[in-house]
Amino acid sequence: MTHESPLGKSTTYSSQYDPELLFAISRAESRRKLDFGADLPFTGWDIWNAWELTWLNAGGVPQVAMVEIRVPATSPKIIESKSLKLYCNSFCMTAFESIADVRSAIRNDLGRLTESDVEVSLTTATGESPVEEFQGQCIDSVDTKCNIYTVDASLLRSGGETVSNALHSHLLRSLCPVTDQPDIGSVLVSYRGPRIDRASLLQYIVSYREHNDFHEACVERMFVDILERCQPEALTVYARYQRRGGIDINPFRSNFEQVPPNTRLWRQ
């Protein structure tokens, strides 16, 4: 169904509120490839930050806000990113009585689209969004060599004593499955279990470099691969991608943590 989406196509930009611009993509196809059956091995959220939302108030004065959208990992469908950009742009010449009305419209529209209970919050220009860091240690300076650039779970190694650890990398790169445009991001792996070899984890993350898939599917594959190959008893995989079209997408999957922070990183 992605061939029907606006992604990669010439587009007319509407300036009047239009929820029909939104396009959904089923999670089922990418999850079939992971073969984990009917029961998800994780809980989680897809956290979207749209930085270019603007509309008119009742007096015709432009208003601006950043909108945070949280789509549960249990939703049957995800939002196609370009359609969300077009949808947000359609607010620009439409008058709303209050910011609460804007939030309600977005929440209702995205809830219908994804067939789930979507959480939406708006932050106005009076708020701040400080740059933060992922927890734990960065593995990007680990002494290793990389020569595999398509996903290879066999790279992952673990063993020895049980530890609680948080490791992150800023070297994540994958490709949009529709346009082949690069998606650049950072990824956090937090776990409790046999110690994961850091060089092998870095090699595995780098192996996504020419992999074609959506952000959400990449993170779910990481979770499944690490769970199967490294056997942690507790695992979180959280990726923070750079903005494209004024929107960043940040999938969070875990089997022991419930509420992810919306941690804005240095490239966001």
C-alpha positions as CSV (number, residue, x, y, z in Angstrom):
1,M,0.0,0.0,0.0
2,T,3.0,2.4,0.3
3,H,2.8,3.0,-3.4
4,E,-0.4,5.0,-2.7
5,S,1.3,7.3,-0.2
6,P,2.6,10.8,-1.0
7,L,6.1,9.8,-0.1
8,G,8.5,10.5,-3.0
9,K,5.8,12.2,-5.1
10,S,5.3,15.7,-6.3
11,T,2.7,17.3,-3.9
12,T,0.4,20.2,-3.7
13,Y,0.4,21.9,-0.3
14,S,-3.0,22.6,1.2
15,S,-3.3,25.6,3.6
16,Q,-6.7,24.7,5.0
17,Y,-7.1,22.0,7.6
18,D,-7.5,18.7,5.9
19,P,-7.3,15.3,7.8
20,E,-7.8,13.5,4.5
21,L,-4.1,14.2,3.8
22,L,-3.0,11.7,6.4
23,F,-1.9,8.2,5.2
24,A,-1.4,5.1,7.3
25,I,0.9,2.1,6.8
26,S,0.2,-1.3,8.4
27,R,2.7,-2.6,10.8
28,A,1.8,-6.2,9.8
29,E,4.1,-6.6,6.8
30,S,7.4,-5.6,8.6
31,R,6.4,-7.7,11.7
32,R,5.8,-10.8,9.6
33,K,9.5,-10.7,8.7
34,L,10.4,-10.8,12.4
35,D,8.4,-14.0,13.0
36,F,7.6,-13.4,16.7
37,G,4.0,-14.6,16.4
38,A,0.8,-12.9,17.7
39,D,2.3,-11.7,21.0
40,L,4.6,-8.7,20.9
41,P,7.9,-9.3,22.8
42,F,7.9,-5.7,23.8
43,T,5.8,-2.7,24.8
44,G,6.6,0.8,23.6
45,W,5.8,4.0,21.8
46,D,6.7,5.9,18.6
47,I,7.4,9.4,19.7
48,W,7.0,12.0,16.9
49,N,8.0,15.7,17.3
50,A,6.6,18.0,14.6
51,W,8.4,21.4,14.9
52,E,6.6,23.4,12.2
53,L,2.9,23.5,13.4
54,T,1.2,26.9,12.9
55,W,-2.4,28.0,12.8
56,L,-4.5,31.2,13.2
57,N,-6.3,32.2,16.4
58,A,-9.9,33.6,16.3
59,G,-8.5,37.0,15.6
60,G,-6.4,35.8,12.6
61,V,-3.1,36.1,14.4
62,P,-0.6,33.2,13.7
63,Q,0.1,30.8,16.5
64,V,3.1,28.4,16.7
65,A,3.8,25.2,18.7
66,M,5.8,22.0,18.7
67,V,3.5,19.0,18.8
68,E,4.6,15.8,20.5
69,I,2.7,12.7,19.3
70,R,3.0,9.3,21.0
71,V,1.7,6.3,19.0
72,P,1.5,3.0,21.0
73,A,3.5,0.1,19.6
74,T,0.3,-1.9,19.8
75,S,-1.4,0.2,17.1
76,P,-2.2,-1.7,13.9
77,K,-0.9,1.2,11.8
78,I,1.8,3.8,11.7
79,I,1.7,7.3,10.3
80,E,3.4,7.9,6.9
81,S,5.8,10.8,7.6
82,K,5.3,13.0,4.6
83,S,1.5,12.8,5.0
84,L,1.9,14.1,8.6
85,K,4.0,17.0,7.2
86,L,1.3,17.8,4.7
87,Y,-1.4,17.5,7.4
88,C,0.4,19.8,9.8
89,N,0.9,22.4,7.0
90,S,-2.8,22.3,6.3
91,F,-3.4,24.1,9.7
92,C,-1.6,27.2,8.7
93,M,-4.5,29.3,7.3
94,T,-7.2,27.8,9.5
95,A,-8.6,29.6,12.5
96,F,-9.1,27.7,15.8
97,E,-10.7,29.1,19.0
98,S,-8.0,27.7,21.3
99,I,-4.8,25.6,21.4
100,A,-7.0,22.9,23.1
101,D,-9.1,22.7,19.9
102,V,-5.9,22.2,17.8
103,R,-4.7,19.4,20.2
104,S,-8.1,17.7,20.1
105,A,-8.2,17.8,16.3
106,I,-4.8,16.2,16.0
107,R,-5.5,13.6,18.7
108,N,-8.8,12.5,17.1
109,D,-7.4,12.5,13.5
110,L,-4.3,10.4,14.4
111,G,-6.3,8.1,16.6
112,R,-8.6,7.3,13.8
113,L,-5.7,6.9,11.4
114,T,-3.6,4.5,13.6
115,E,-6.7,2.8,15.1
116,S,-5.3,3.5,18.6
117,D,-5.3,5.9,21.6
118,V,-2.7,8.5,20.5
119,E,-1.3,10.9,23.0
120,V,-0.8,14.5,21.8
121,S,0.7,17.5,23.6
122,L,1.6,21.0,22.3
123,T,4.5,23.1,23.5
124,T,4.3,26.9,22.7
125,A,7.2,29.2,22.2
126,T,7.3,30.0,25.9
127,G,8.6,26.5,26.6
128,E,12.1,25.2,26.2
129,S,13.4,21.9,24.7
130,P,16.9,21.5,26.2
131,V,19.5,19.3,24.4
132,E,20.3,16.2,26.5
133,E,22.4,13.0,26.3
134,F,21.5,9.4,26.2
135,Q,22.3,7.5,29.4
136,G,25.2,5.1,29.7
137,Q,28.4,4.9,27.6
138,C,28.9,5.8,23.9
139,I,30.5,2.9,22.0
140,D,31.5,4.9,18.9
141,S,35.2,5.0,19.8
142,V,35.4,1.2,20.4
143,D,38.4,-0.2,18.5
144,T,36.9,-2.3,15.7
145,K,36.6,-2.7,12.0
146,C,33.4,-2.7,10.0
147,N,32.8,-4.2,6.5
148,I,29.2,-5.4,6.6
149,Y,26.6,-2.8,5.7
150,T,23.4,-4.9,5.4
151,V,21.8,-6.1,8.6
152,D,23.5,-9.2,10.1
153,A,22.4,-10.4,13.5
154,S,25.2,-13.0,13.6
155,L,27.6,-10.1,14.4
156,L,26.2,-9.8,17.9
157,R,28.1,-11.5,20.7
158,S,27.6,-11.7,24.5
159,G,28.6,-13.9,27.4
160,G,30.0,-14.0,30.9
161,E,28.7,-12.3,34.0
162,T,25.2,-10.8,34.2
163,V,25.4,-7.0,34.1
164,S,23.0,-4.0,33.9
165,N,24.3,-1.7,31.2
166,A,23.3,1.1,28.9
167,L,25.2,1.6,25.6
168,H,24.5,4.0,22.9
169,S,25.8,5.0,19.4
170,H,25.3,8.0,17.1
171,L,26.3,6.0,14.0
172,L,22.9,4.6,13.1
173,R,21.9,5.0,9.4
174,S,19.2,3.3,7.4
175,L,17.4,4.0,4.2
176,C,13.7,4.9,3.5
177,P,12.2,1.9,1.8
178,V,10.3,4.1,-0.6
179,T,12.7,6.9,-1.6
180,D,16.1,5.5,-0.5
181,Q,16.8,8.7,1.3
182,P,19.0,8.2,4.4
183,D,17.6,8.2,7.9
184,I,20.3,9.3,10.4
185,G,20.0,8.8,14.1
186,S,21.3,7.6,17.5
187,V,20.3,4.4,19.3
188,L,20.4,3.4,23.0
189,V,20.5,-0.3,24.1
190,S,19.8,-0.7,27.8
191,Y,19.8,-4.2,29.2
192,R,20.2,-6.6,32.0
193,G,21.9,-10.0,31.2
194,P,25.1,-11.5,29.8
195,R,27.5,-8.7,28.9
196,I,27.1,-7.6,25.3
197,D,30.4,-7.3,23.4
198,R,30.6,-3.6,22.5
199,A,32.5,-4.0,19.3
200,S,30.0,-6.5,18.1
201,L,27.1,-4.2,19.0
202,L,28.7,-1.4,17.1
203,Q,29.3,-3.6,14.1
204,Y,25.7,-4.7,14.2
205,I,24.4,-1.1,14.4
206,V,26.6,-0.1,11.4
207,S,25.2,-3.0,9.5
208,Y,21.9,-1.1,9.1
209,R,23.8,1.5,6.9
210,E,22.3,0.3,3.6
211,H,19.2,-1.4,5.1
212,N,15.8,-0.3,3.7
213,D,13.0,0.0,6.2
214,F,11.0,2.5,8.2
215,H,12.3,3.8,11.6
216,E,9.8,1.7,13.6
217,A,10.7,-1.5,11.8
218,C,14.4,-1.0,12.2
219,V,14.1,-0.6,16.0
220,E,11.8,-3.6,16.3
221,R,14.3,-5.7,14.3
222,M,17.1,-4.5,16.6
223,F,15.1,-5.5,19.6
224,V,14.3,-9.0,18.3
225,D,17.9,-9.7,17.1
226,I,19.5,-8.6,20.4
227,L,17.0,-10.5,22.4
228,E,17.6,-13.7,20.4
229,R,21.3,-13.5,20.0
230,C,22.4,-12.0,23.4
231,Q,19.7,-13.4,25.7
232,P,19.2,-10.4,28.0
233,E,16.4,-10.9,30.6
234,A,15.5,-7.2,30.3
235,L,16.0,-5.1,27.1
236,T,15.2,-1.6,25.8
237,V,16.1,-0.3,22.3
238,Y,15.4,3.4,21.8
239,A,16.3,5.3,18.6
240,R,16.3,9.0,18.1
241,Y,16.3,10.1,14.4
242,Q,17.2,13.4,12.9
243,R,14.4,15.6,11.6
244,R,13.2,15.4,8.0
245,G,10.6,17.9,6.9
246,G,10.5,19.4,10.4
247,I,9.6,16.1,12.0
248,D,11.7,13.6,14.0
249,I,10.6,10.0,14.7
250,N,11.8,8.2,17.8
251,P,10.7,4.6,18.3
252,F,11.0,3.0,21.8
253,R,10.7,-0.7,22.5
254,S,11.2,-2.4,25.8
255,N,10.2,-5.5,27.9
256,F,10.9,-3.8,31.3
257,E,10.5,0.0,30.9
258,Q,7.1,1.7,30.4
259,V,7.3,5.4,29.9
260,P,10.1,6.7,27.6
261,P,11.5,10.3,28.1
262,N,11.3,12.5,25.0
263,T,15.1,13.1,25.1
264,R,16.1,15.7,22.5
265,L,19.7,14.8,21.4
266,W,22.4,17.0,20.0
267,R,21.5,16.6,16.3
268,Q,17.8,17.1,16.9
